Amino acid sequence: MPPPPLRPAGPDDILDLARLQIASWRAAYAGLIAPATLDGLDFARAAIRWQRAIDDGLRVLVAAEPALLGFITMEKDEISMLYVAPDRWRRGIGRRLLQAALASLKEQGRGEAGLWVLSGNARARAFYQAEGGRLTASGLVRVGTQELPQVRYVWNLAAPTVPEG
């Protein structure tokens, strides 16, 4: 099966972005984020946030066939979100999205790109390390009523090539 095509997100993707983000959070963060927080994720609020983000020009790249399978968001030299539908994990979609985002940021003349991930998210951390991310910082992030440890990974975009998978 060929990989799903990548394209910029548009207004027609807002509801699917909200659904995929909530499903991904519930699957990826079970055991890391309080169940009450995950259970309380609200689709209508998420859709409104996505509408505002798209309207404000947030750069969102999606993988779709035509159903939305994953997305990545970019702000300046930061990757702020990377989520793939849980039933599509470990099929190369996240890798394609990350590589496309890093290539796009490099084309814009960015010297590096970074992202933050929950320290306890071992699957994501292993993925970012395998994709060439360097662990550079740590801190705390508030999620609902919790303060959770997080770490930052950075990619040097000035290097001759972006890691390929």
C-alpha positions in Angstrom: 0.0 0.0 0.0 1.5 3.4 -1.0 2.0 5.9 1.8 -0.8 8.5 2.2 -0.2 11.8 0.5 0.8 14.8 2.6 -0.8 18.2 2.1 -1.5 21.5 4.0 -4.5 21.4 6.2 -7.5 23.5 5.3 -10.8 24.5 6.8 -12.4 21.2 5.8 -10.0 19.4 8.1 -11.0 21.1 11.3 -13.4 18.5 12.7 -11.0 15.6 11.7 -8.1 17.4 13.4 -10.1 17.8 16.6 -11.1 14.1 16.5 -7.6 12.8 15.8 -6.0 15.0 18.4 -8.4 13.8 21.1 -8.1 10.1 20.1 -4.3 10.4 20.0 -4.2 12.1 23.5 -6.4 9.4 25.0 -4.2 6.6 23.6 -0.8 8.1 24.0 -1.2 9.7 27.4 -3.2 7.0 29.2 -1.2 6.4 32.4 0.7 9.7 32.0 -2.1 12.3 32.2 -4.9 12.0 34.8 -7.9 10.0 33.5 -10.3 12.9 34.4 -8.3 15.2 32.1 -8.4 12.8 29.2 -12.0 12.0 29.8 -12.8 15.7 29.9 -11.4 16.5 26.5 -14.2 18.3 24.7 -14.7 17.9 20.9 -16.5 21.1 20.5 -13.8 23.1 22.3 -11.1 21.3 20.3 -12.8 22.1 17.0 -13.1 25.8 18.0 -9.4 25.9 18.9 -8.5 24.3 15.5 -10.7 26.8 13.7 -8.9 29.7 15.3 -5.5 28.1 14.7 -6.2 27.5 11.0 -7.7 31.0 10.7 -4.6 32.5 12.4 -2.3 30.8 9.9 -0.9 27.9 12.0 1.1 25.7 9.6 -0.5 22.3 9.6 0.6 19.4 7.4 -1.7 16.4 7.2 -1.4 12.8 6.0 -4.7 11.7 4.5 -6.1 9.0 2.2 -8.8 10.7 2.2 -9.4 10.1 6.0 -7.0 12.1 8.2 -4.3 9.7 9.5 -1.9 12.2 11.1 -0.8 15.8 11.3 2.1 18.0 12.4 2.1 21.7 13.2 4.9 24.2 12.9 5.4 27.6 14.4 8.6 29.4 13.5 11.3 26.9 14.4 9.1 24.8 16.7 7.1 21.7 16.0 4.2 22.1 18.4 2.2 18.9 17.7 2.7 15.6 15.9 -0.1 13.1 16.2 -1.0 10.0 14.2 -4.2 8.0 14.5 -3.5 5.3 17.1 -4.5 2.5 14.7 -1.9 3.7 12.3 1.1 4.0 14.7 4.4 2.4 13.5 3.5 2.6 9.8 5.8 5.4 8.8 3.2 8.2 8.9 4.8 10.1 11.8 8.2 9.7 10.2 7.0 11.2 6.9 5.3 14.1 8.6 8.4 14.8 10.8 10.7 14.6 7.8 8.5 16.9 5.7 8.2 19.4 8.5 12.0 19.4 9.1 12.6 19.8 5.3 10.1 22.7 5.2 11.7 24.5 8.1 15.2 24.0 6.6 13.9 25.5 3.3 12.7 28.5 5.2 16.3 29.0 6.4 15.8 27.8 10.0 19.0 26.6 11.6 17.3 24.2 14.0 13.9 22.8 14.9 12.7 21.6 18.3 9.8 20.1 20.1 8.8 19.3 23.6 7.4 15.9 24.7 6.3 14.5 28.0 9.2 12.7 29.7 7.1 9.6 30.3 6.1 9.2 26.7 8.7 6.5 26.0 7.3 5.7 22.5 7.5 9.2 21.3 10.9 9.8 22.8 12.3 6.6 21.2 10.9 7.8 17.9 12.4 11.3 18.1 15.8 9.9 19.1 15.7 7.4 16.2 14.9 10.3 13.9 18.0 12.2 15.0 16.6 14.5 17.6 19.1 15.5 20.3 17.8 15.8 23.9 18.7 19.4 24.9 16.5 20.6 27.8 13.9 19.6 30.4 11.1 21.4 32.2 7.6 21.2 33.5 4.3 21.7 31.7 0.8 22.1 33.2 -1.7 19.6 31.8 -5.1 20.0 33.5 -4.3 20.0 37.2 -0.9 18.3 36.8 2.6 19.6 36.5 4.4 17.0 34.3 8.0 16.7 33.4 8.9 17.3 29.7 12.0 17.2 27.6 13.0 19.0 24.5 14.5 17.5 21.3 16.3 19.5 18.7 17.3 18.8 15.1 20.2 20.7 13.5 18.8 21.8 10.1 22.1 23.4 9.1 23.6 19.9 8.8 24.0 18.7 5.2 20.9 16.4 5.4 17.8 15.8 7.4 17.6 12.2 8.7 15.7 9.9 6.3 13.9 6.7 7.2 
